[in-house]
Amino acid sequence: MGRIRIGLPAVAQIRNRAAKYGDPSAAATPAAINAFSDELGKDVRTPIVDPPASAADAYPICGLTYLLVPEQGKDPKKQDMVKQFIQFILTDGQNTAGSLYDAKLPPNLADEGHKMKATRCWERSRPPRLLSRKVTEL
C-alpha cells in the first residue's frame, strides 16, 4: 500500500477592513500584530482579530498562542526545562516557524516575552497569585 501525502486544508480568502481579500500567511499575521502593537505593549492578551484598514496586508482572523506557566513550581529541574523551552521559543525556535506554517513573532512581541519570562516566572520567593480577571472576561 502506498502512502498518500495530504496537504493543508483549503483556506478562505477573507476581506479585511482595507477591502482586500487575502490568504492566511506567515506575512499576514505579523501585519495584524503590528497593527495592534500599542495595545499589545500594554496587554499582550489583546486580541489581534479584525485589524484596522491601515493594516492592508493583514488577514482578519489571526491570533496569538500563549503558554500558561506557574510562577512557583514544585520541581526546580522541571522549572529549568520549561524556562529553557520558553527561551528556545523566543529565540532559535522562531527559525522553525515557517516550516510549521506559522509566523515568526515580531521583535517587539518577542521582547515582551523575554520581559515576562524574566519578571514573572520562577521567582520562588513569591507566593502564587490569582489571575486578576475572571476567565469569562478574557
Sequence and secondary structure as in RCSB ss.txt:
>XXXX:A:sequence
MGRIRIGLPAVAQIRNRAAKYGDPSAAATPAAINAFSDELGKDVRTPIVDPPASAADAYPICGLTYLLVPEQGKD
PKKQDMVKQFIQFILTDGQNTAGSLYDAKLPPNLADEGHKMKATRCWERSRPPRLLSRKVTEL
>XXXX:A:secstr
             EE TTS EE   TTHHHHHHHHTHHHHHH TT    S  TT TT  SS         SS S 
HHHHHHHHHHHHHHHTGGGGGTGGGT     HHHHHHHHHHHHHHS  TTS     SS GGG 
